[in-house]
Amino acid sequence: MVKKDILKHELVPDHVVLKKNQITKVLKEMDVHPEQLPKIKLDDPVVKAIGAKEGDILKITRKSQTAGKFVSYRLVLG
């Protein structure tokens, strides 16, 4: 059986683990605490594939026919 890279699937949006300085900037711009962000589970296949850890914040960029690009942020929880 051939193992496929789920990150290359057309329905999986881009996921990036933010660096500490990026996290500070994003949280300040949004005026939120990390706990207020939507959550994503540590056992999510994409979280596993990109090597994210509990407490990381992910930037998720989706392509949208109406908005062009839509960016959201998620907090990784166990």
mmCIF file of the N, C-alpha and C atoms, coordinates in Angstrom:
data_MODEL
# 
_entry.id   MODEL 
# 
loop_
_atom_site.group_PDB 
_atom_site.id 
_atom_site.type_symbol 
_atom_site.label_atom_id 
_atom_site.label_alt_id 
_atom_site.label_comp_id 
_atom_site.label_asym_id 
_atom_site.label_entity_id 
_atom_site.label_seq_id 
_atom_site.pdbx_PDB_ins_code 
_atom_site.Cartn_x 
_atom_site.Cartn_y 
_atom_site.Cartn_z 
_atom_site.occupancy 
_atom_site.B_iso_or_equiv 
_atom_site.pdbx_formal_charge 
_atom_site.auth_seq_id 
_atom_site.auth_comp_id 
_atom_site.auth_asym_id 
_atom_site.auth_atom_id 
_atom_site.pdbx_PDB_model_num 
ATOM 1   N N  . MET A 1 1  ? 0.845   -1.183 0.000  1.00 0.00 ? 1  MET A N  1 
ATOM 2   C CA . MET A 1 1  ? 0.000   0.000  0.000  1.00 0.00 ? 1  MET A CA 1 
ATOM 3   C C  . MET A 1 1  ? 0.890   1.246  0.000  1.00 0.00 ? 1  MET A C  1 
ATOM 4   N N  . VAL A 1 2  ? 0.581   2.185  -0.864 1.00 0.00 ? 2  VAL A N  1 
ATOM 5   C CA . VAL A 1 2  ? 1.347   3.423  -0.974 1.00 0.00 ? 2  VAL A CA 1 
ATOM 6   C C  . VAL A 1 2  ? 0.775   4.443  0.002  1.00 0.00 ? 2  VAL A C  1 
ATOM 7   N N  . LYS A 1 3  ? 1.654   5.003  0.833  1.00 0.00 ? 3  LYS A N  1 
ATOM 8   C CA . LYS A 1 3  ? 1.214   6.014  1.784  1.00 0.00 ? 3  LYS A CA 1 
ATOM 9   C C  . LYS A 1 3  ? 1.218   7.372  1.085  1.00 0.00 ? 3  LYS A C  1 
ATOM 10  N N  . LYS A 1 4  ? 0.094   8.088  1.164  1.00 0.00 ? 4  LYS A N  1 
ATOM 11  C CA . LYS A 1 4  ? -0.028  9.375  0.490  1.00 0.00 ? 4  LYS A CA 1 
ATOM 12  C C  . LYS A 1 4  ? 0.225   10.518 1.469  1.00 0.00 ? 4  LYS A C  1 
ATOM 13  N N  . ASP A 1 5  ? 0.752   11.605 0.949  1.00 0.00 ? 5  ASP A N  1 
ATOM 14  C CA . ASP A 1 5  ? 1.002   12.800 1.738  1.00 0.00 ? 5  ASP A CA 1 
ATOM 15  C C  . ASP A 1 5  ? -0.292  13.594 1.817  1.00 0.00 ? 5  ASP A C  1 
ATOM 16  N N  . ILE A 1 6  ? -0.918  13.605 3.003  1.00 0.00 ? 6  ILE A N  1 
ATOM 17  C CA . ILE A 1 6  ? -2.209  14.290 3.141  1.00 0.00 ? 6  ILE A CA 1 
ATOM 18  C C  . ILE A 1 6  ? -2.085  15.793 2.933  1.00 0.00 ? 6  ILE A C  1 
ATOM 19  N N  . LEU A 1 7  ? -0.889  16.342 3.123  1.00 0.00 ? 7  LEU A N  1 
ATOM 20  C CA . LEU A 1 7  ? -0.699  17.780 2.964  1.00 0.00 ? 7  LEU A CA 1 
ATOM 21  C C  . LEU A 1 7  ? -0.822  18.218 1.504  1.00 0.00 ? 7  LEU A C  1 
ATOM 22  N N  . LYS A 1 8  ? -0.712  17.268 0.588  1.00 0.00 ? 8  LYS A N  1 
ATOM 23  C CA . LYS A 1 8  ? -0.803  17.585 -0.839 1.00 0.00 ? 8  LYS A CA 1 
ATOM 24  C C  . LYS A 1 8  ? -2.224  17.418 -1.394 1.00 0.00 ? 8  LYS A C  1 
ATOM 25  N N  . HIS A 1 9  ? -3.145  16.952 -0.544 1.00 0.00 ? 9  HIS A N  1 
ATOM 26  C CA . HIS A 1 9  ? -4.525  16.763 -0.997 1.00 0.00 ? 9  HIS A CA 1 
ATOM 27  C C  . HIS A 1 9  ? -5.173  18.121 -1.245 1.00 0.00 ? 9  HIS A C  1 
ATOM 28  N N  . GLU A 1 10 ? -5.943  18.223 -2.311 1.00 0.00 ? 10 GLU A N  1 
ATOM 29  C CA . GLU A 1 10 ? -6.544  19.502 -2.699 1.00 0.00 ? 10 GLU A CA 1 
ATOM 30  C C  . GLU A 1 10 ? -7.511  20.081 -1.670 1.00 0.00 ? 10 GLU A C  1 
ATOM 31  N N  . LEU A 1 11 ? -8.082  19.248 -0.817 1.00 0.00 ? 11 LEU A N  1 
ATOM 32  C CA . LEU A 1 11 ? -9.036  19.741 0.181  1.00 0.00 ? 11 LEU A CA 1 
ATOM 33  C C  . LEU A 1 11 ? -8.388  20.133 1.507  1.00 0.00 ? 11 LEU A C  1 
ATOM 34  N N  . VAL A 1 12 ? -7.093  19.867 1.666  1.00 0.00 ? 12 VAL A N  1 
ATOM 35  C CA . VAL A 1 12 ? -6.400  20.197 2.905  1.00 0.00 ? 12 VAL A CA 1 
ATOM 36  C C  . VAL A 1 12 ? -5.751  21.576 2.751  1.00 0.00 ? 12 VAL A C  1 
ATOM 37  N N  . PRO A 1 13 ? -6.197  22.557 3.572  1.00 0.00 ? 13 PRO A N  1 
ATOM 38  C CA . PRO A 1 13 ? -5.613  23.890 3.467  1.00 0.00 ? 13 PRO A CA 1 
ATOM 39  C C  . PRO A 1 13 ? -4.181  23.905 4.007  1.00 0.00 ? 13 PRO A C  1 
ATOM 40  N N  . ASP A 1 14 ? -3.449  24.981 3.708  1.00 0.00 ? 14 ASP A N  1 
ATOM 41  C CA . ASP A 1 14 ? -2.083  25.122 4.204  1.00 0.00 ? 14 ASP A CA 1 
ATOM 42  C C  . ASP A 1 14 ? -2.108  25.324 5.717  1.00 0.00 ? 14 ASP A C  1 
ATOM 43  N N  . HIS A 1 15 ? -1.276  24.563 6.430  1.00 0.00 ? 15 HIS A N  1 
ATOM 44  C CA . HIS A 1 15 ? -1.120  24.676 7.877  1.00 0.00 ? 15 HIS A CA 1 
ATOM 45  C C  . HIS A 1 15 ? 0.338   25.007 8.164  1.00 0.00 ? 15 HIS A C  1 
ATOM 46  N N  . VAL A 1 16 ? 0.572   26.040 8.986  1.00 0.00 ? 16 VAL A N  1 
ATOM 47  C CA . VAL A 1 16 ? 1.931   26.446 9.347  1.00 0.00 ? 16 VAL A CA 1 
ATOM 48  C C  . VAL A 1 16 ? 1.984   26.674 10.846 1.00 0.00 ? 16 VAL A C  1 
ATOM 49  N N  . VAL A 1 17 ? 3.022   26.138 11.497 1.00 0.00 ? 17 VAL A N  1 
ATOM 50  C CA . VAL A 1 17 ? 3.234   26.393 12.927 1.00 0.00 ? 17 VAL A CA 1 
ATOM 51  C C  . VAL A 1 17 ? 3.886   27.763 13.051 1.00 0.00 ? 17 VAL A C  1 
ATOM 52  N N  . LEU A 1 18 ? 3.255   28.644 13.833 1.00 0.00 ? 18 LEU A N  1 
ATOM 53  C CA . LEU A 1 18 ? 3.801   29.986 14.010 1.00 0.00 ? 18 LEU A CA 1 
ATOM 54  C C  . LEU A 1 18 ? 4.989   29.977 14.971 1.00 0.00 ? 18 LEU A C  1 
ATOM 55  N N  . LYS A 1 19 ? 5.934   30.873 14.715 1.00 0.00 ? 19 LYS A N  1 
ATOM 56  C CA . LYS A 1 19 ? 7.072   31.079 15.606 1.00 0.00 ? 19 LYS A CA 1 
ATOM 57  C C  . LYS A 1 19 ? 6.619   32.000 16.734 1.00 0.00 ? 19 LYS A C  1 
ATOM 58  N N  . LYS A 1 20 ? 7.370   32.029 17.837 1.00 0.00 ? 20 LYS A N  1 
ATOM 59  C CA . LYS A 1 20 ? 6.994   32.803 19.025 1.00 0.00 ? 20 LYS A CA 1 
ATOM 60  C C  . LYS A 1 20 ? 6.717   34.268 18.693 1.00 0.00 ? 20 LYS A C  1 
ATOM 61  N N  . ASN A 1 21 ? 7.606   34.891 17.904 1.00 0.00 ? 21 ASN A N  1 
ATOM 62  C CA . ASN A 1 21 ? 7.398   36.316 17.587 1.00 0.00 ? 21 ASN A CA 1 
ATOM 63  C C  . ASN A 1 21 ? 6.147   36.527 16.730 1.00 0.00 ? 21 ASN A C  1 
ATOM 64  N N  . GLN A 1 22 ? 5.818   35.555 15.884 1.00 0.00 ? 22 GLN A N  1 
ATOM 65  C CA . GLN A 1 22 ? 4.605   35.644 15.072 1.00 0.00 ? 22 GLN A CA 1 
ATOM 66  C C  . GLN A 1 22 ? 3.365   35.504 15.950 1.00 0.00 ? 22 GLN A C  1 
ATOM 67  N N  . ILE A 1 23 ? 3.449   34.617 16.936 1.00 0.00 ? 23 ILE A N  1 
ATOM 68  C CA . ILE A 1 23 ? 2.321   34.396 17.854 1.00 0.00 ? 23 ILE A CA 1 
ATOM 69  C C  . ILE A 1 23 ? 2.005   35.686 18.599 1.00 0.00 ? 23 ILE A C  1 
ATOM 70  N N  . THR A 1 24 ? 3.044   36.327 19.134 1.00 0.00 ? 24 THR A N  1 
ATOM 71  C CA . THR A 1 24 ? 2.862   37.573 19.885 1.00 0.00 ? 24 THR A CA 1 
ATOM 72  C C  . THR A 1 24 ? 2.162   38.615 19.017 1.00 0.00 ? 24 THR A C  1 
ATOM 73  N N  . LYS A 1 25 ? 2.609   38.757 17.789 1.00 0.00 ? 25 LYS A N  1 
ATOM 74  C CA . LYS A 1 25 ? 2.044   39.744 16.868 1.00 0.00 ? 25 LYS A CA 1 
ATOM 75  C C  . LYS A 1 25 ? 0.573   39.440 16.557 1.00 0.00 ? 25 LYS A C  1 
ATOM 76  N N  . VAL A 1 26 ? 0.284   38.184 16.236 1.00 0.00 ? 26 VAL A N  1 
ATOM 77  C CA . VAL A 1 26 ? -1.087  37.787 15.875 1.00 0.00 ? 26 VAL A CA 1 
ATOM 78  C C  . VAL A 1 26 ? -2.034  37.978 17.053 1.00 0.00 ? 26 VAL A C  1 
ATOM 79  N N  . LEU A 1 27 ? -1.631  37.530 18.223 1.00 0.00 ? 27 LEU A N  1 
ATOM 80  C CA . LEU A 1 27 ? -2.504  37.655 19.399 1.00 0.00 ? 27 LEU A CA 1 
ATOM 81  C C  . LEU A 1 27 ? -2.774  39.121 19.724 1.00 0.00 ? 27 LEU A C  1 
ATOM 82  N N  . LYS A 1 28 ? -1.752  39.958 19.572 1.00 0.00 ? 28 LYS A N  1 
ATOM 83  C CA . LYS A 1 28 ? -1.915  41.390 19.841 1.00 0.00 ? 28 LYS A CA 1 
ATOM 84  C C  . LYS A 1 28 ? -2.868  42.016 18.821 1.00 0.00 ? 28 LYS A C  1 
ATOM 85  N N  . GLU A 1 29 ? -2.679  41.696 17.533 1.00 0.00 ? 29 GLU A N  1 
ATOM 86  C CA . GLU A 1 29 ? -3.550  42.236 16.481 1.00 0.00 ? 29 GLU A CA 1 
ATOM 87  C C  . GLU A 1 29 ? -5.008  41.818 16.674 1.00 0.00 ? 29 GLU A C  1 
ATOM 88  N N  . MET A 1 30 ? -5.199  40.575 17.103 1.00 0.00 ? 30 MET A N  1 
ATOM 89  C CA . MET A 1 30 ? -6.560  40.053 17.282 1.00 0.00 ? 30 MET A CA 1 
ATOM 90  C C  . MET A 1 30 ? -7.130  40.387 18.661 1.00 0.00 ? 30 MET A C  1 
ATOM 91  N N  . ASP A 1 31 ? -6.258  40.854 19.565 1.00 0.00 ? 31 ASP A N  1 
ATOM 92  C CA . ASP A 1 31 ? -6.637  41.175 20.946 1.00 0.00 ? 31 ASP A CA 1 
ATOM 93  C C  . ASP A 1 31 ? -7.307  39.985 21.644 1.00 0.00 ? 31 ASP A C  1 
ATOM 94  N N  . VAL A 1 32 ? -6.607  38.833 21.578 1.00 0.00 ? 32 VAL A N  1 
ATOM 95  C CA . VAL A 1 32 ? -7.104  37.611 22.214 1.00 0.00 ? 32 VAL A CA 1 
ATOM 96  C C  . VAL A 1 32 ? -5.970  36.913 22.954 1.00 0.00 ? 32 VAL A C  1 
ATOM 97  N N  . HIS A 1 33 ? -6.347  36.002 23.830 1.00 0.00 ? 33 HIS A N  1 
ATOM 98  C CA . HIS A 1 33 ? -5.400  35.114 24.496 1.00 0.00 ? 33 HIS A CA 1 
ATOM 99  C C  . HIS A 1 33 ? -5.422  33.788 23.730 1.00 0.00 ? 33 HIS A C  1 
ATOM 100 N N  . PRO A 1 34 ? -4.349  33.014 23.786 1.00 0.00 ? 34 PRO A N  1 
ATOM 101 C CA . PRO A 1 34 ? -4.317  31.747 23.036 1.00 0.00 ? 34 PRO A CA 1 
ATOM 102 C C  . PRO A 1 34 ? -5.519  30.843 23.315 1.00 0.00 ? 34 PRO A C  1 
ATOM 103 N N  . GLU A 1 35 ? -5.980  30.816 24.574 1.00 0.00 ? 35 GLU A N  1 
ATOM 104 C CA . GLU A 1 35 ? -7.090  29.941 24.949 1.00 0.00 ? 35 GLU A CA 1 
ATOM 105 C C  . GLU A 1 35 ? -8.399  30.331 24.266 1.00 0.00 ? 35 GLU A C  1 
ATOM 106 N N  . GLN A 1 36 ? -8.465  31.553 23.734 1.00 0.00 ? 36 GLN A N  1 
ATOM 107 C CA . GLN A 1 36 ? -9.681  32.023 23.079 1.00 0.00 ? 36 GLN A CA 1 
ATOM 108 C C  . GLN A 1 36 ? -9.746  31.610 21.603 1.00 0.00 ? 36 GLN A C  1 
ATOM 109 N N  . LEU A 1 37 ? -8.648  31.094 21.085 1.00 0.00 ? 37 LEU A N  1 
ATOM 110 C CA . LEU A 1 37 ? -8.621  30.652 19.689 1.00 0.00 ? 37 LEU A CA 1 
ATOM 111 C C  . LEU A 1 37 ? -9.366  29.331 19.536 1.00 0.00 ? 37 LEU A C  1 
ATOM 112 N N  . PRO A 1 38 ? -9.879  29.056 18.347 1.00 0.00 ? 38 PRO A N  1 
ATOM 113 C CA . PRO A 1 38 ? -10.441 27.724 18.089 1.00 0.00 ? 38 PRO A CA 1 
ATOM 114 C C  . PRO A 1 38 ? -9.356  26.674 18.320 1.00 0.00 ? 38 PRO A C  1 
ATOM 115 N N  . LYS A 1 39 ? -9.752  25.479 18.671 1.00 0.00 ? 39 LYS A N  1 
ATOM 116 C CA . LYS A 1 39 ? -8.800  24.412 18.999 1.00 0.00 ? 39 LYS A CA 1 
ATOM 117 C C  . LYS A 1 39 ? -8.664  23.422 17.853 1.00 0.00 ? 39 LYS A C  1 
ATOM 118 N N  . ILE A 1 40 ? -7.526  22.739 17.846 1.00 0.00 ? 40 ILE A N  1 
ATOM 119 C CA . ILE A 1 40 ? -7.308  21.615 16.942 1.00 0.00 ? 40 ILE A CA 1 
ATOM 120 C C  . ILE A 1 40 ? -6.593  20.545 17.754 1.00 0.00 ? 40 ILE A C  1 
ATOM 121 N N  . LYS A 1 41 ? -7.024  19.308 17.616 1.00 0.00 ? 41 LYS A N  1 
ATOM 122 C CA . LYS A 1 41 ? -6.481  18.232 18.451 1.00 0.00 ? 41 LYS A CA 1 
ATOM 123 C C  . LYS A 1 41 ? -5.101  17.779 17.999 1.00 0.00 ? 41 LYS A C  1 
ATOM 124 N N  . LEU A 1 42 ? -4.315  17.382 18.977 1.00 0.00 ? 42 LEU A N  1 
ATOM 125 C CA . LEU A 1 42 ? -2.964  16.894 18.756 1.00 0.00 ? 42 LEU A CA 1 
ATOM 126 C C  . LEU A 1 42 ? -2.956  15.658 17.860 1.00 0.00 ? 42 LEU A C  1 
ATOM 127 N N  . ASP A 1 43 ? -4.048  14.881 17.880 1.00 0.00 ? 43 ASP A N  1 
ATOM 128 C CA . ASP A 1 43 ? -4.100  13.667 17.061 1.00 0.00 ? 43 ASP A CA 1 
ATOM 129 C C  . ASP A 1 43 ? -4.715  13.909 15.673 1.00 0.00 ? 43 ASP A C  1 
ATOM 130 N N  . ASP A 1 44 ? -4.954  15.185 15.327 1.00 0.00 ? 44 ASP A N  1 
ATOM 131 C CA . ASP A 1 44 ? -5.428  15.515 13.977 1.00 0.00 ? 44 ASP A CA 1 
ATOM 132 C C  . ASP A 1 44 ? -4.350  15.089 12.974 1.00 0.00 ? 44 ASP A C  1 
ATOM 133 N N  . PRO A 1 45 ? -4.717  14.443 11.897 1.00 0.00 ? 45 PRO A N  1 
ATOM 134 C CA . PRO A 1 45 ? -3.728  13.958 10.929 1.00 0.00 ? 45 PRO A CA 1 
ATOM 135 C C  . PRO A 1 45 ? -2.781  15.047 10.400 1.00 0.00 ? 45 PRO A C  1 
ATOM 136 N N  . VAL A 1 46 ? -3.292  16.247 10.155 1.00 0.00 ? 46 VAL A N  1 
ATOM 137 C CA . VAL A 1 46 ? -2.420  17.319 9.659  1.00 0.00 ? 46 VAL A CA 1 
ATOM 138 C C  . VAL A 1 46 ? -1.466  17.784 10.751 1.00 0.00 ? 46 VAL A C  1 
ATOM 139 N N  . VAL A 1 47 ? -1.952  17.887 11.980 1.00 0.00 ? 47 VAL A N  1 
ATOM 140 C CA . VAL A 1 47 ? -1.093  18.280 13.109 1.00 0.00 ? 47 VAL A CA 1 
ATOM 141 C C  . VAL A 1 47 ? 0.068   17.292 13.232 1.00 0.00 ? 47 VAL A C  1 
ATOM 142 N N  . LYS A 1 48 ? -0.248  16.012 13.121 1.00 0.00 ? 48 LYS A N  1 
ATOM 143 C CA . LYS A 1 48 ? 0.802   14.983 13.174 1.00 0.00 ? 48 LYS A CA 1 
ATOM 144 C C  . LYS A 1 48 ? 1.769   15.127 12.006 1.00 0.00 ? 48 LYS A C  1 
ATOM 145 N N  . ALA A 1 49 ? 1.227   15.365 10.812 1.00 0.00 ? 49 ALA A N  1 
ATOM 146 C CA . ALA A 1 49 ? 2.048   15.425 9.607  1.00 0.00 ? 49 ALA A CA 1 
ATOM 147 C C  . ALA A 1 49 ? 3.038   16.589 9.626  1.00 0.00 ? 49 ALA A C  1 
ATOM 148 N N  . ILE A 1 50 ? 2.657   17.712 10.250 1.00 0.00 ? 50 ILE A N  1 
ATOM 149 C CA . ILE A 1 50 ? 3.561   18.868 10.270 1.00 0.00 ? 50 ILE A CA 1 
ATOM 150 C C  . ILE A 1 50 ? 4.402   18.916 11.543 1.00 0.00 ? 50 ILE A C  1 
ATOM 151 N N  . GLY A 1 51 ? 4.164   17.967 12.461 1.00 0.00 ? 51 GLY A N  1 
ATOM 152 C CA . GLY A 1 51 ? 4.978   17.878 13.667 1.00 0.00 ? 51 GLY A CA 1 
ATOM 153 C C  . GLY A 1 51 ? 4.672   18.936 14.708 1.00 0.00 ? 51 GLY A C  1 
ATOM 154 N N  . ALA A 1 52 ? 3.437   19.438 14.720 1.00 0.00 ? 52 ALA A N  1 
ATOM 155 C CA . ALA A 1 52 ? 3.053   20.433 15.722 1.00 0.00 ? 52 ALA A CA 1 
ATOM 156 C C  . ALA A 1 52 ? 2.953   19.783 17.100 1.00 0.00 ? 52 ALA A C  1 
ATOM 157 N N  . LYS A 1 53 ? 3.179   20.601 18.132 1.00 0.00 ? 53 LYS A N  1 
ATOM 158 C CA . LYS A 1 53 ? 3.130   20.127 19.517 1.00 0.00 ? 53 LYS A CA 1 
ATOM 159 C C  . LYS A 1 53 ? 2.011   20.844 20.270 1.00 0.00 ? 53 LYS A C  1 
ATOM 160 N N  . GLU A 1 54 ? 1.635   20.278 21.394 1.00 0.00 ? 54 GLU A N  1 
ATOM 161 C CA . GLU A 1 54 ? 0.619   20.901 22.230 1.00 0.00 ? 54 GLU A CA 1 
ATOM 162 C C  . GLU A 1 54 ? 1.075   22.307 22.613 1.00 0.00 ? 54 GLU A C  1 
ATOM 163 N N  . GLY A 1 55 ? 0.163   23.270 22.483 1.00 0.00 ? 55 GLY A N  1 
ATOM 164 C CA . GLY A 1 55 ? 0.483   24.656 22.795 1.00 0.00 ? 55 GLY A CA 1 
ATOM 165 C C  . GLY A 1 55 ? 0.891   25.476 21.580 1.00 0.00 ? 55 GLY A C  1 
ATOM 166 N N  . ASP A 1 56 ? 1.212   24.807 20.469 1.00 0.00 ? 56 ASP A N  1 
ATOM 167 C CA . ASP A 1 56 ? 1.549   25.530 19.236 1.00 0.00 ? 56 ASP A CA 1 
ATOM 168 C C  . ASP A 1 56 ? 0.297   26.212 18.689 1.00 0.00 ? 56 ASP A C  1 
ATOM 169 N N  . ILE A 1 57 ? 0.513   27.272 17.936 1.00 0.00 ? 57 ILE A N  1 
ATOM 170 C CA . ILE A 1 57 ? -0.582  27.927 17.242 1.00 0.00 ? 57 ILE A CA 1 
ATOM 171 C C  . ILE A 1 57 ? -0.336  27.766 15.747 1.00 0.00 ? 57 ILE A C  1 
ATOM 172 N N  . LEU A 1 58 ? -1.369  27.307 15.057 1.00 0.00 ? 58 LEU A N  1 
ATOM 173 C CA . LEU A 1 58 ? -1.276  27.074 13.623 1.00 0.00 ? 58 LEU A CA 1 
ATOM 174 C C  . LEU A 1 58 ? -1.974  28.183 12.859 1.00 0.00 ? 58 LEU A C  1 
ATOM 175 N N  . LYS A 1 59 ? -1.364  28.590 11.759 1.00 0.00 ? 59 LYS A N  1 
ATOM 176 C CA . LYS A 1 59 ? -1.992  29.501 10.818 1.00 0.00 ? 59 LYS A CA 1 
ATOM 177 C C  . LYS A 1 59 ? -2.511  28.630 9.684  1.00 0.00 ? 59 LYS A C  1 
ATOM 178 N N  . ILE A 1 60 ? -3.809  28.700 9.436  1.00 0.00 ? 60 ILE A N  1 
ATOM 179 C CA . ILE A 1 60 ? -4.439  27.872 8.418  1.00 0.00 ? 60 ILE A CA 1 
ATOM 180 C C  . ILE A 1 60 ? -4.970  28.798 7.324  1.00 0.00 ? 60 ILE A C  1 
ATOM 181 N N  . THR A 1 61 ? -4.471  28.592 6.115  1.00 0.00 ? 61 THR A N  1 
ATOM 182 C CA . THR A 1 61 ? -4.866  29.439 4.991  1.00 0.00 ? 61 THR A CA 1 
ATOM 183 C C  . THR A 1 61 ? -5.665  28.614 3.998  1.00 0.00 ? 61 THR A C  1 
ATOM 184 N N  . ARG A 1 62 ? -6.923  29.003 3.855  1.00 0.00 ? 62 ARG A N  1 
ATOM 185 C CA . ARG A 1 62 ? -7.816  28.314 2.919  1.00 0.00 ? 62 ARG A CA 1 
ATOM 186 C C  . ARG A 1 62 ? -8.013  29.170 1.684  1.00 0.00 ? 62 ARG A C  1 
ATOM 187 N N  . LYS A 1 63 ? -8.144  28.509 0.553  1.00 0.00 ? 63 LYS A N  1 
ATOM 188 C CA . LYS A 1 63 ? -8.487  29.214 -0.679 1.00 0.00 ? 63 LYS A CA 1 
ATOM 189 C C  . LYS A 1 63 ? -10.007 29.298 -0.745 1.00 0.00 ? 63 LYS A C  1 
ATOM 190 N N  . SER A 1 64 ? -10.490 30.482 -1.109 1.00 0.00 ? 64 SER A N  1 
ATOM 191 C CA . SER A 1 64 ? -11.928 30.711 -1.159 1.00 0.00 ? 64 SER A CA 1 
ATOM 192 C C  . SER A 1 64 ? -12.296 31.380 -2.476 1.00 0.00 ? 64 SER A C  1 
ATOM 193 N N  . GLN A 1 65 ? -13.358 30.900 -3.101 1.00 0.00 ? 65 GLN A N  1 
ATOM 194 C CA . GLN A 1 65 ? -13.808 31.503 -4.356 1.00 0.00 ? 65 GLN A CA 1 
ATOM 195 C C  . GLN A 1 65 ? -14.335 32.913 -4.122 1.00 0.00 ? 65 GLN A C  1 
ATOM 196 N N  . THR A 1 66 ? -14.895 33.163 -2.947 1.00 0.00 ? 66 THR A N  1 
ATOM 197 C CA . THR A 1 66 ? -15.476 34.482 -2.680 1.00 0.00 ? 66 THR A CA 1 
ATOM 198 C C  . THR A 1 66 ? -14.499 35.437 -1.995 1.00 0.00 ? 66 THR A C  1 
ATOM 199 N N  . ALA A 1 67 ? -13.660 34.918 -1.095 1.00 0.00 ? 67 ALA A N  1 
ATOM 200 C CA . ALA A 1 67 ? -12.759 35.790 -0.332 1.00 0.00 ? 67 ALA A CA 1 
ATOM 201 C C  . ALA A 1 67 ? -11.323 35.763 -0.851 1.00 0.00 ? 67 ALA A C  1 
ATOM 202 N N  . GLY A 1 68 ? -11.040 34.893 -1.784 1.00 0.00 ? 68 GLY A N  1 
ATOM 203 C CA . GLY A 1 68 ? -9.661  34.741 -2.261 1.00 0.00 ? 68 GLY A CA 1 
ATOM 204 C C  . GLY A 1 68 ? -8.884  33.851 -1.321 1.00 0.00 ? 68 GLY A C  1 
ATOM 205 N N  . LYS A 1 69 ? -8.463  34.432 -0.199 1.00 0.00 ? 69 LYS A N  1 
ATOM 206 C CA . LYS A 1 69 ? -7.785  33.661 0.849  1.00 0.00 ? 69 LYS A CA 1 
ATOM 207 C C  . LYS A 1 69 ? -8.466  33.946 2.168  1.00 0.00 ? 69 LYS A C  1 
ATOM 208 N N  . PHE A 1 70 ? -8.593  32.924 2.986  1.00 0.00 ? 70 PHE A N  1 
ATOM 209 C CA . PHE A 1 70 ? -9.147  33.092 4.327  1.00 0.00 ? 70 PHE A CA 1 
ATOM 210 C C  . PHE A 1 70 ? -8.155  32.491 5.322  1.00 0.00 ? 70 PHE A C  1 
ATOM 211 N N  . VAL A 1 71 ? -7.696  33.318 6.257  1.00 0.00 ? 71 VAL A N  1 
ATOM 212 C CA . VAL A 1 71 ? -6.724  32.883 7.249  1.00 0.00 ? 71 VAL A CA 1 
ATOM 213 C C  . VAL A 1 71 ? -7.390  32.719 8.600  1.00 0.00 ? 71 VAL A C  1 
ATOM 214 N N  . SER A 1 72 ? -7.112  31.607 9.264  1.00 0.00 ? 72 SER A N  1 
ATOM 215 C CA . SER A 1 72 ? -7.588  31.395 10.622 1.00 0.00 ? 72 SER A CA 1 
ATOM 216 C C  . SER A 1 72 ? -6.436  30.828 11.448 1.00 0.00 ? 72 SER A C  1 
ATOM 217 N N  . TYR A 1 73 ? -6.607  30.875 12.750 1.00 0.00 ? 73 TYR A N  1 
ATOM 218 C CA . TYR A 1 73 ? -5.583  30.404 13.678 1.00 0.00 ? 73 TYR A CA 1 
ATOM 219 C C  . TYR A 1 73 ? -6.210  29.407 14.639 1.00 0.00 ? 73 TYR A C  1 
ATOM 220 N N  . ARG A 1 74 ? -5.444  28.379 14.980 1.00 0.00 ? 74 ARG A N  1 
ATOM 221 C CA . ARG A 1 74 ? -5.928  27.345 15.903 1.00 0.00 ? 74 ARG A CA 1 
ATOM 222 C C  . ARG A 1 74 ? -4.856  27.016 16.923 1.00 0.00 ? 74 ARG A C  1 
ATOM 223 N N  . LEU A 1 75 ? -5.292  26.739 18.137 1.00 0.00 ? 75 LEU A N  1 
ATOM 224 C CA . LEU A 1 75 ? -4.418  26.323 19.220 1.00 0.00 ? 75 LEU A CA 1 
ATOM 225 C C  . LEU A 1 75 ? -4.412  24.799 19.284 1.00 0.00 ? 75 LEU A C  1 
ATOM 226 N N  . VAL A 1 76 ? -3.225  24.208 19.296 1.00 0.00 ? 76 VAL A N  1 
ATOM 227 C CA . VAL A 1 76 ? -3.104  22.745 19.343 1.00 0.00 ? 76 VAL A CA 1 
ATOM 228 C C  . VAL A 1 76 ? -3.254  22.284 20.795 1.00 0.00 ? 76 VAL A C  1 
ATOM 229 N N  . LEU A 1 77 ? -4.201  21.388 21.028 1.00 0.00 ? 77 LEU A N  1 
ATOM 230 C CA . LEU A 1 77 ? -4.435  20.815 22.353 1.00 0.00 ? 77 LEU A CA 1 
ATOM 231 C C  . LEU A 1 77 ? -4.391  19.297 22.308 1.00 0.00 ? 77 LEU A C  1 
ATOM 232 N N  . GLY A 1 78 ? -3.960  18.704 23.415 1.00 0.00 ? 78 GLY A N  1 
ATOM 233 C CA . GLY A 1 78 ? -3.869  17.257 23.538 1.00 0.00 ? 78 GLY A CA 1 
ATOM 234 C C  . GLY A 1 78 ? -5.146  16.612 23.703 1.00 0.00 ? 78 GLY A C  1 
# 
